[in-house]
Amino acid sequence: AGQQQSSIITTQGGNLLCSKIIHLLSNNNVKSQVSKVLNECEQSMYKSVAFPAIGTGQAGQSPAKVADEMLDAIVEFASKKSVQHLQTIKIVIFQTNMLKDFYESMKKREDLDSSTADSWFSVLKSFIWGKKQSTEKKKLVILEKKVNLVTFQICGESQENVDAAESWIKDLILKEQNETTIRNELIGSFDEKQIAALADLQRRKHVTIQLDNKVSPPEINISGISRDVWYVLVEIQTMIQKMKDAEEEQSKAELLSNLVEWRYLGSNDTFVAFDKQTNMQLEDARLAKKQYLNVKINKKNYKVDLNTLQARDNQGKSINIQRVSRNEGEL
């Protein structure tokens, strides 16, 4: 005997490897049917449920349409804060040609939601591939390897068909995967800011990032989905280039400060040297024959007239500045 509720009927699992079977009254609204089953499972406190590709048999519906509607229903269900019991949702696909439709449907959602920290796609994966324990309170000390495990259960009319489907899935995965390595001495100078940026890239993109400071030169290995690997590669190369530019700028400022020193008149009528970065900016502006340059003096904004050697603030107050050559005296 079965229990009937609205348009669904629940019976015992019988000889099947499940505790219950939920039967649906046929209609063309696949999303509505899947939603009803998911809600029934949650109310009955079931931990898992497996669906066939509903509507692709005698109903003759398009596999692509069915994939979109089934995943729409799962996403809406998974986004509910009230879900407590149902942890795993499986879609069992017997026809190999339908795998592409479901893959494309999930990939489409992934592309739409890849920019958000907690995307719909992430929620969807947590139900289809199992929920993970929260790591929100875990303090980042080192960049940890991130591994998402996915289990494929393949059913077929013969072992030959199962082997063919397994080979097709493996080929599809390999085509989507890539790996590359960046080697640069500056990687050894990565501080907490750069490490946090790497962790953020790994969290937002489908990649694993491994940083090795023990080798010479230090290296970063990136592996994962091809398009994300190349995106992360460019981001890290940009990060390294900024560090290189900053080091060169610092070295230039250090060298210049040994040759030329720009100063401003302090409160006790003695001249005070500008910081090395501002010193270099003033000298570069002079060499470029610029008339004005905006600088900060004691955290206030000033506009320097390089012809009159006067710095004026927003209230019109003026301060004398001077340029001193370390070898030749005041210039």
C-alpha positions as CSV (number, residue, x, y, z in Angstrom):
1,A,0.0,0.0,0.0
2,G,1.1,3.5,-0.7
3,Q,0.7,6.9,0.8
4,Q,-0.9,9.5,-1.5
5,Q,-0.3,13.2,-1.2
6,S,-1.6,15.6,-3.9
7,S,-0.1,14.4,-7.2
8,I,2.5,12.0,-5.7
9,I,2.3,8.5,-4.3
10,T,4.9,7.0,-1.9
11,T,5.4,3.2,-1.7
12,Q,8.0,0.9,-0.1
13,G,11.3,0.3,-1.9
14,G,10.5,-3.4,-2.5
15,N,13.4,-5.2,-4.2
16,L,15.2,-1.9,-5.1
17,L,18.1,-0.6,-3.0
18,C,16.1,2.2,-1.5
19,S,13.7,2.6,1.4
20,K,10.9,4.4,-0.5
21,I,9.7,5.0,-4.1
22,I,7.9,8.2,-5.0
23,H,5.6,8.0,-8.0
24,L,4.5,11.0,-9.9
25,L,1.3,11.7,-11.9
26,S,2.5,12.5,-15.4
27,N,2.5,16.1,-16.6
28,N,4.8,18.4,-18.7
29,N,5.9,20.6,-15.8
30,V,9.1,18.9,-14.9
31,K,10.3,21.7,-12.5
32,S,7.0,21.5,-10.5
33,Q,7.3,17.7,-10.2
34,V,10.9,17.8,-9.0
35,S,10.0,20.5,-6.5
36,K,7.2,18.5,-5.1
37,V,9.4,15.4,-4.6
38,L,12.2,17.5,-3.0
39,N,9.7,19.1,-0.5
40,E,8.2,15.7,0.2
41,C,11.7,14.3,1.0
42,E,12.5,17.2,3.3
43,Q,9.2,16.8,5.1
44,S,9.7,13.1,5.5
45,M,13.3,13.7,6.7
46,Y,14.9,11.7,3.9
47,K,18.7,12.2,3.6
48,S,19.0,11.4,-0.1
49,V,17.0,11.1,-3.3
50,A,17.7,9.9,-6.9
51,F,15.9,11.1,-10.0
52,P,15.8,9.7,-13.5
53,A,15.7,12.3,-16.3
54,I,12.0,12.9,-15.9
55,G,10.0,13.4,-19.1
56,T,12.6,12.2,-21.6
57,G,10.9,8.8,-22.1
58,Q,7.4,8.3,-23.3
59,A,6.6,12.0,-22.6
60,G,9.2,12.9,-25.3
61,Q,10.4,16.1,-23.8
62,S,13.7,17.7,-24.9
63,P,16.6,16.5,-22.7
64,A,18.0,20.1,-22.7
65,K,14.7,21.5,-21.4
66,V,14.4,18.7,-18.8
67,A,18.0,19.4,-17.6
68,D,17.3,23.1,-17.2
69,E,14.0,22.5,-15.3
70,M,15.3,19.8,-13.0
71,L,18.3,22.0,-12.1
72,D,16.1,25.0,-11.7
73,A,14.1,23.1,-9.1
74,I,17.1,21.9,-7.3
75,V,18.7,25.3,-7.1
76,E,15.5,26.9,-5.7
77,F,15.2,24.1,-3.2
78,A,18.9,24.2,-2.2
79,S,18.7,28.0,-1.6
80,K,16.0,27.7,1.1
81,K,17.4,28.3,4.6
82,S,14.8,25.9,6.0
83,V,16.4,22.8,4.4
84,Q,17.8,20.6,7.2
85,H,17.4,16.9,6.3
86,L,17.9,16.3,2.6
87,Q,21.7,16.3,1.9
88,T,22.2,14.5,-1.4
89,I,20.3,14.8,-4.7
90,K,21.3,12.5,-7.6
91,I,20.2,12.6,-11.2
92,V,20.6,9.1,-12.8
93,I,21.1,9.4,-16.6
94,F,20.9,6.1,-18.6
95,Q,21.3,7.6,-22.1
96,T,24.9,8.7,-22.7
97,N,23.8,11.4,-25.2
98,M,21.9,13.2,-22.4
99,L,25.0,13.7,-20.3
100,K,26.0,16.6,-22.5
101,D,22.6,18.4,-22.0
102,F,22.9,18.2,-18.2
103,Y,26.6,19.1,-18.3
104,E,25.9,22.2,-20.5
105,S,23.0,23.2,-18.2
106,M,25.3,23.1,-15.1
107,K,28.2,24.8,-17.0
108,K,25.8,27.6,-18.0
109,R,24.9,28.3,-14.4
110,E,28.5,28.1,-13.3
111,D,29.4,30.9,-15.9
112,L,26.6,33.1,-14.7
113,D,27.4,32.8,-11.0
114,S,31.3,32.5,-11.0
115,S,31.7,36.1,-9.8
116,T,29.8,35.6,-6.5
117,A,31.4,34.2,-3.4
118,D,28.5,32.0,-2.6
119,S,27.0,31.3,-6.0
120,W,23.9,29.4,-6.9
121,F,26.2,26.9,-8.6
122,S,28.1,26.3,-5.4
123,V,24.8,25.6,-3.6
124,L,23.7,23.3,-6.4
125,K,27.0,21.4,-6.2
126,S,26.7,21.0,-2.4
127,F,23.4,19.1,-2.9
128,I,24.3,17.1,-6.0
129,W,27.9,16.2,-4.8
130,G,27.3,16.3,-1.1
131,K,27.6,19.1,1.5
132,K,31.0,20.1,3.0
133,Q,31.7,21.2,6.5
134,S,32.0,24.9,7.0
135,T,35.5,26.4,7.2
136,E,34.5,30.0,7.8
137,K,36.3,30.2,11.2
138,K,39.4,28.6,9.9
139,K,42.4,31.0,10.0
140,L,44.4,31.0,6.8
141,V,48.0,30.1,7.7
142,I,49.2,28.4,4.5
143,L,47.5,28.0,1.1
144,E,45.8,24.6,1.3
145,K,45.1,22.3,-1.6
146,K,41.4,22.3,-2.5
147,V,39.9,19.0,-3.7
148,N,36.3,18.6,-4.8
149,L,35.4,14.9,-5.2
150,V,32.6,13.9,-7.6
151,T,31.3,10.3,-7.9
152,F,29.8,9.1,-11.2
153,Q,27.5,6.1,-11.0
154,I,27.1,4.6,-14.5
155,C,24.4,2.0,-15.4
156,G,24.1,0.4,-18.8
157,E,22.8,-2.6,-20.7
158,S,26.2,-4.2,-20.9
159,Q,29.7,-3.8,-19.5
160,E,30.8,-2.6,-22.9
161,N,28.4,0.3,-22.7
162,V,29.4,1.1,-19.2
163,D,33.1,1.1,-20.2
164,A,32.3,3.4,-23.2
165,A,30.5,5.8,-21.0
166,E,33.3,5.8,-18.4
167,S,35.9,6.5,-21.2
168,W,33.8,9.3,-22.6
169,I,33.5,11.0,-19.2
170,K,37.2,10.7,-18.6
171,D,38.0,12.2,-21.9
172,L,35.6,15.1,-21.3
173,I,37.2,15.8,-17.9
174,L,40.8,15.7,-19.3
175,K,39.8,18.1,-22.1
176,E,38.6,20.6,-19.5
177,Q,41.7,20.3,-17.3
178,N,45.0,22.2,-17.5
179,E,48.1,22.8,-15.4
180,T,50.9,25.4,-15.4
181,T,53.7,26.6,-13.2
182,I,55.1,30.1,-12.5
183,R,58.7,30.4,-11.3
184,N,60.0,33.7,-10.0
185,E,62.3,34.9,-7.2
186,L,59.7,37.4,-6.1
187,I,57.3,34.6,-5.1
188,G,59.6,34.1,-2.1
189,S,58.7,37.6,-1.0
190,F,54.9,37.1,-1.0
191,D,53.5,38.4,2.3
192,E,50.1,37.9,3.9
193,K,48.4,40.2,1.4
194,Q,49.6,38.2,-1.6
195,I,48.8,34.9,0.1
196,A,45.3,36.1,0.8
197,A,44.9,37.1,-2.8
198,L,46.0,33.6,-3.9
199,A,43.5,32.1,-1.5
200,D,40.7,34.3,-2.8
201,L,41.5,33.3,-6.4
202,Q,41.4,29.6,-5.4
203,R,38.1,30.1,-3.7
204,R,36.5,32.0,-6.6
205,K,37.8,29.9,-9.4
206,H,37.9,26.1,-10.1
207,V,41.6,25.7,-9.5
208,T,44.1,24.4,-7.0
209,I,47.0,26.7,-6.2
210,Q,50.2,25.3,-4.6
211,L,53.0,27.6,-3.5
212,D,56.5,26.1,-3.0
213,N,59.1,28.4,-1.4
214,K,61.6,25.5,-0.8
215,V,62.7,25.2,-4.4
216,S,64.9,27.8,-6.3
217,P,63.4,29.8,-7.8
218,P,60.2,29.6,-5.7
219,E,57.2,28.5,-7.8
220,I,53.4,28.5,-7.9
221,N,51.6,25.6,-9.5
222,I,48.0,26.1,-10.9
223,S,45.8,23.3,-11.9
224,G,42.1,23.0,-12.7
225,I,39.6,24.0,-15.4
226,S,41.5,25.4,-18.4
227,R,39.8,28.8,-18.6
228,D,40.2,29.4,-14.8
229,V,43.8,28.3,-14.9
230,W,44.7,30.9,-17.6
231,Y,42.7,33.6,-15.7
232,V,44.5,32.9,-12.5
233,L,47.9,32.7,-14.3
234,V,47.4,36.3,-15.7
235,E,46.3,37.5,-12.2
236,I,49.4,36.1,-10.5
237,Q,51.7,37.4,-13.3
238,T,50.1,40.9,-12.8
239,M,50.7,40.6,-9.0
240,I,54.4,39.7,-9.6
241,Q,54.8,42.5,-12.1
242,K,53.4,45.0,-9.6
243,M,55.9,43.8,-7.0
244,K,58.7,44.1,-9.5
245,D,57.7,47.6,-10.4
246,A,57.4,48.5,-6.7
247,E,60.9,47.2,-6.0
248,E,62.4,49.0,-9.0
249,E,60.7,52.2,-7.9
250,Q,62.0,51.8,-4.4
251,S,65.6,51.2,-5.6
252,K,65.4,54.2,-7.9
253,A,64.1,56.4,-5.1
254,E,66.9,55.1,-2.8
255,L,69.6,55.9,-5.4
256,L,68.2,59.3,-6.2
257,S,68.0,60.3,-2.5
258,N,71.8,59.9,-2.4
259,L,72.2,62.4,-5.2
260,V,69.4,64.9,-4.7
261,E,67.3,65.9,-1.7
262,W,64.1,68.0,-1.9
263,R,63.1,69.7,1.4
264,Y,60.3,71.9,2.8
265,L,60.5,74.5,5.5
266,G,59.3,73.1,8.8
267,S,57.6,74.7,11.7
268,N,60.8,75.6,13.5
269,D,62.2,77.4,10.4
270,T,64.5,74.4,9.5
271,F,64.2,72.5,6.2
272,V,62.9,68.9,6.4
273,A,63.6,66.3,3.8
274,F,60.6,64.8,1.9
275,D,60.2,61.1,2.0
276,K,62.1,59.2,-0.7
277,Q,59.1,58.5,-2.9
278,T,58.0,62.2,-2.9
279,N,61.6,63.2,-3.4
280,M,61.8,61.1,-6.6
281,Q,58.4,62.4,-7.8
282,L,59.6,66.0,-7.4
283,E,62.8,65.3,-9.3
284,D,61.0,63.5,-12.1
285,A,58.6,66.4,-12.4
286,R,61.5,68.9,-12.6
287,L,63.3,66.8,-15.3
288,A,60.0,66.6,-17.3
289,K,59.8,70.4,-17.0
290,K,56.4,70.3,-15.3
291,Q,55.4,73.5,-13.5
292,Y,53.2,71.9,-10.8
293,L,53.1,68.8,-8.7
294,N,50.7,67.8,-6.0
295,V,52.4,66.4,-2.8
296,K,51.6,65.8,0.8
297,I,53.3,67.7,3.7
298,N,52.4,66.6,7.2
299,K,49.4,64.7,5.7
300,K,48.0,67.8,4.1
301,N,47.7,68.4,0.3
302,Y,49.9,71.0,-1.3
303,K,50.5,72.1,-4.8
304,V,54.2,72.7,-5.6
305,D,55.2,75.4,-8.1
306,L,58.5,74.0,-9.4
307,N,59.4,77.4,-10.9
308,T,59.0,79.5,-7.7
309,L,59.7,76.6,-5.3
310,Q,56.6,77.4,-3.3
311,A,54.1,74.8,-2.0
312,R,50.5,76.1,-1.5
313,D,47.7,74.3,0.4
314,N,43.9,74.6,-0.2
315,Q,43.7,77.6,2.1
316,G,46.3,79.5,0.3
317,K,49.1,79.0,2.9
318,S,52.5,78.9,1.3
319,I,55.7,76.9,2.3
320,N,59.1,77.4,0.8
321,I,60.8,74.3,-0.6
322,Q,64.3,73.7,-1.9
323,R,66.3,71.3,-4.0
324,V,69.7,70.3,-2.7
325,S,72.4,68.4,-4.6
326,R,74.3,66.2,-2.2
327,N,77.5,67.0,-4.2
328,E,77.1,70.6,-5.1
329,G,75.0,72.1,-2.3
330,E,71.7,74.0,-2.7
331,L,70.4,74.4,-6.2
